[in-house]
């Protein structure tokens, strides 16, 4: 039954124009950065302006694409009555949820690998390619971001009844995580006692998967100095065993908790569109 759910969802994604246009958009953006910024990446090792720009674009576009595709796909099935029909059969709700999460992840990975593949080929022939290890690192971190956000995207679709509601919710949560979150905690930092600053910043990063990937990328690429000397203790703490463990635990929670919430809502009857 799981295979049938997964195959059906993948068929829907491959026929979805959202996926095609998002794939084209991400390919164009990735290739543009390789063409016009890749040469700078080879001038010296480590975290530089090109890396920071490429990271910001990834963290800006990927959550947007993922949230819209995941939330709208589930809400569309509910609006059309297909979702209600599926759960009326004696099926495993857990298998249904996991199949939807994995199919969304697979669809996003197709976009990622295609986009990075085209960018790498163009960069190779134009002489502006990023170093292979840098490109692989960005691809790995992009995959990790997809894994963390996919269950949340499916949860948005489960919580809404129409495609319009799903789109609005997806854009709202995307704006909060990507645009508003930093400003909120920058304001709160001013009232946090210095003694608790490291703990506060760690939790602030852990509660936002986008920021979690951003900080992980900076630390992995030895770009902690880009955060400034005032946050040296913070980056040192996250580079250590306990700080890294906290982020790893929260990464697992971002996978498990939204998936569990989807299961509970569907089991409780949250399957109908308006």
C-alpha positions as CSV (number, residue, x, y, z in Angstrom):
1,X,0.0,0.0,0.0
2,X,2.9,2.4,0.8
3,X,4.3,1.9,-2.7
4,X,0.9,2.7,-4.3
5,X,0.6,5.9,-2.2
6,X,4.2,6.9,-3.1
7,X,3.8,6.1,-6.8
8,X,0.5,8.1,-7.0
9,X,2.0,11.1,-5.3
10,X,5.1,11.1,-7.5
11,X,2.9,10.9,-10.6
12,X,1.0,14.0,-9.4
13,X,4.3,15.9,-8.8
14,X,5.8,15.1,-12.2
15,X,2.6,16.3,-13.9
16,X,2.5,19.4,-11.7
17,X,3.4,22.7,-13.5
18,X,4.6,24.1,-10.1
19,X,7.4,21.6,-10.1
20,X,8.4,22.4,-13.6
21,X,8.5,26.2,-13.2
22,X,10.2,26.0,-9.8
23,X,12.8,23.7,-11.3
24,X,13.5,26.1,-14.1
25,X,13.7,29.0,-11.6
26,X,16.1,27.3,-9.3
27,X,18.2,26.1,-12.2
28,X,18.5,29.7,-13.6
29,X,19.4,31.1,-10.3
30,X,22.0,28.5,-9.5
31,X,23.5,28.7,-12.9
32,X,23.7,32.5,-12.7
33,X,25.6,32.3,-9.4
34,X,28.0,29.8,-10.9
35,X,28.6,32.0,-14.0
36,X,28.9,35.4,-12.2
37,X,30.2,34.4,-8.8
38,X,32.0,31.1,-9.2
39,X,35.3,32.6,-10.1
40,X,35.4,34.5,-6.9
41,X,34.9,31.2,-5.0
42,X,38.2,29.9,-6.2
43,X,40.3,32.9,-5.2
44,X,40.6,31.6,-1.7
45,X,39.3,28.8,0.4
46,X,36.5,28.9,3.0
47,X,33.4,31.0,3.5
48,X,33.4,34.1,1.3
49,X,30.9,36.6,-0.2
50,X,30.0,34.2,-3.1
51,X,29.4,31.4,-0.6
52,X,27.2,33.7,1.6
53,X,25.2,34.8,-1.4
54,X,24.6,31.3,-2.7
55,X,23.7,30.2,0.8
56,X,21.1,33.0,1.1
57,X,19.6,32.2,-2.2
58,X,19.3,28.5,-1.3
59,X,17.7,29.4,2.1
60,X,15.3,31.9,0.4
61,X,14.1,29.8,-2.5
62,X,14.1,26.2,-1.3
63,X,11.7,26.7,1.6
64,X,9.4,28.7,-0.6
65,X,9.3,26.0,-3.3
66,X,9.0,23.2,-0.8
67,X,6.2,24.8,1.3
68,X,4.1,25.8,-1.7
69,X,4.4,22.4,-3.5
70,X,3.8,20.3,-0.4
71,X,1.0,22.3,1.1
72,X,-0.9,23.0,-2.1
73,X,-0.6,19.4,-3.3
74,X,-2.3,18.0,-0.2
75,X,-4.9,20.7,0.0
76,X,-5.8,20.1,-3.7
77,X,-6.5,16.5,-3.0
78,X,-8.7,17.5,-0.1
79,X,-10.5,20.1,-2.1
80,X,-11.2,17.6,-4.9
81,X,-12.3,14.9,-2.5
82,X,-9.5,12.5,-3.4
83,X,-7.9,12.6,0.0
84,X,-11.2,11.7,1.7
85,X,-11.7,8.8,-0.7
86,X,-8.3,7.4,0.0
87,X,-8.6,7.5,3.8
88,X,-12.1,5.9,3.5
89,X,-10.4,2.6,2.6
90,X,-8.8,0.4,5.3
91,X,-5.3,2.0,4.9
92,X,-2.5,2.7,7.2
93,X,-2.6,6.5,8.0
94,X,1.1,6.4,8.9
95,X,2.0,4.9,5.6
96,X,0.0,7.5,3.9
97,X,1.7,10.4,5.7
98,X,5.2,8.9,5.2
99,X,4.5,8.3,1.5
100,X,3.5,12.0,1.1
101,X,6.6,13.2,2.9
102,X,8.9,11.0,1.0
103,X,7.3,11.8,-2.4
104,X,7.7,15.5,-1.7
105,X,11.3,15.0,-0.7
106,X,11.9,13.0,-3.9
107,X,10.3,15.7,-6.1
108,X,12.5,18.3,-4.5
109,X,15.6,16.2,-4.8
110,X,14.9,15.9,-8.6
111,X,14.8,19.7,-8.8
112,X,18.0,20.0,-6.7
113,X,20.1,17.5,-8.6
114,X,18.9,18.8,-12.0
115,X,19.6,22.4,-11.0
116,X,23.0,21.7,-9.5
117,X,23.9,19.4,-12.4
118,X,23.2,22.0,-15.0
119,X,25.0,24.7,-13.0
120,X,28.1,22.4,-12.6
121,X,28.1,21.6,-16.3
122,X,27.8,25.3,-17.3
123,X,30.5,26.2,-14.8
124,X,32.8,23.5,-16.1
125,X,32.6,24.7,-19.7
126,X,32.8,28.4,-18.8
127,X,35.7,28.0,-16.3
128,X,33.7,29.5,-13.4
129,X,32.8,26.2,-11.6
130,X,32.9,26.1,-7.9
131,X,35.3,23.6,-6.3
132,X,33.8,20.1,-6.3
133,X,33.9,19.8,-2.5
134,X,32.1,23.1,-2.1
135,X,29.4,22.2,-4.6
136,X,28.9,18.8,-3.0
137,X,28.7,20.5,0.5
138,X,26.0,22.9,-0.7
139,X,24.1,20.0,-2.3
140,X,24.3,18.0,0.9
141,X,23.1,20.9,3.0
142,X,20.3,21.6,0.6
143,X,19.2,18.0,0.8
144,X,19.3,18.3,4.6
145,X,17.1,21.4,4.5
146,X,14.6,19.6,2.3
147,X,14.5,16.7,4.8
148,X,13.8,19.1,7.7
149,X,11.1,21.1,6.0
150,X,9.1,18.5,4.0
151,X,7.1,17.1,7.0
152,X,6.1,20.7,7.9
153,X,5.0,21.4,4.3
154,X,2.7,18.3,4.3
155,X,1.4,19.4,7.7
156,X,0.3,22.7,6.2
157,X,-1.7,20.9,3.6
158,X,-3.3,18.7,6.2
159,X,-4.3,21.7,8.3
160,X,-6.0,23.6,5.4
161,X,-9.1,22.8,3.4
162,X,-8.4,24.6,0.1
163,X,-5.5,25.4,-2.2
164,X,-5.9,29.1,-1.5
165,X,-5.7,28.5,2.3
166,X,-2.7,26.3,1.8
167,X,-0.9,28.9,-0.4
168,X,-1.6,31.6,2.2
169,X,-0.4,29.5,5.1
170,X,2.7,28.3,3.2
171,X,3.7,31.9,2.3
172,X,3.0,33.1,5.9
173,X,5.2,30.5,7.5
174,X,7.8,30.9,4.8
175,X,7.9,34.7,5.5
176,X,8.2,34.1,9.3
177,X,11.0,31.6,9.0
178,X,13.0,33.3,6.3
179,X,12.2,37.0,6.6
180,X,10.9,37.9,10.1
181,X,12.6,35.4,12.4
182,X,16.0,37.1,12.4
183,X,14.6,40.5,13.2
184,X,12.5,39.1,16.0
185,X,15.4,37.5,17.8
186,X,17.8,40.4,17.0
187,X,15.3,42.5,19.0
188,X,15.1,40.0,21.8
189,X,18.9,39.7,22.1
190,X,19.0,43.3,23.4
191,X,17.1,42.2,26.6
192,X,18.8,38.8,27.2
193,X,21.4,38.8,30.0
194,X,24.9,38.2,28.6
195,X,25.2,35.1,30.8
196,X,22.3,33.5,28.9
197,X,23.1,34.8,25.4
198,X,24.8,31.6,24.1
199,X,21.9,29.4,25.3
200,X,19.3,31.8,23.9
201,X,21.0,31.9,20.5
202,X,21.4,28.1,20.3
203,X,17.6,27.7,21.0
204,X,16.8,30.5,18.5
205,X,18.7,28.6,15.8
206,X,17.3,25.2,16.8
207,X,13.7,26.4,16.6
208,X,14.1,27.5,13.0
209,X,15.2,24.8,10.5
210,X,16.3,27.5,8.0
211,X,18.6,29.2,10.6
212,X,19.8,25.8,11.7
213,X,21.1,25.0,8.2
214,X,22.5,28.5,7.8
215,X,24.6,28.3,11.0
216,X,25.6,24.7,10.2
217,X,26.9,25.8,6.8
218,X,28.9,28.7,8.3
219,X,30.4,26.5,10.9
220,X,31.2,23.6,8.5
221,X,32.9,26.0,6.1
222,X,34.8,27.7,8.9
223,X,33.0,31.0,8.4
224,X,32.3,31.7,12.0
225,X,34.3,35.0,11.7
226,X,31.5,36.3,9.4
227,X,29.2,36.5,12.4
228,X,31.6,38.9,14.1
229,X,33.9,38.6,17.2
230,X,31.0,39.2,19.6
231,X,29.5,35.8,18.6
232,X,32.8,33.9,18.8
233,X,31.7,32.1,22.0
234,X,28.4,31.1,20.3
235,X,30.1,29.6,17.2
236,X,32.7,27.8,19.4
237,X,29.9,26.4,21.6
238,X,28.0,25.0,18.5
239,X,31.2,23.6,17.2
240,X,31.6,21.6,20.4
241,X,30.0,18.4,21.3
242,X,27.1,19.6,23.4
243,X,26.0,22.4,21.1
244,X,26.2,20.2,18.1
245,X,24.1,17.6,19.9
246,X,21.4,20.1,20.6
247,X,21.1,21.0,17.0
248,X,21.1,17.3,16.0
249,X,18.3,16.6,18.4
250,X,16.2,19.5,17.1
251,X,16.9,18.4,13.5
252,X,15.4,15.0,14.3
253,X,12.4,16.7,16.0
254,X,11.7,18.7,12.9
255,X,11.4,15.4,11.1
256,X,9.4,13.5,13.6
257,X,7.0,16.0,15.2
258,X,5.3,17.4,12.0
259,X,5.0,13.9,10.7
260,X,3.4,12.7,14.0
261,X,1.0,15.8,13.9
262,X,-0.1,14.8,10.3
263,X,-0.9,11.3,11.5
264,X,-2.8,12.5,14.5
265,X,-4.9,15.0,12.5
266,X,-5.7,12.5,9.7
267,X,-6.6,9.9,12.2
268,X,-8.8,12.4,13.9
269,X,-10.7,13.1,10.7
270,X,-8.9,16.2,9.2
271,X,-9.4,14.9,5.7
272,X,-12.1,17.0,4.1
273,X,-12.0,20.1,2.0
274,X,-14.6,22.9,2.4
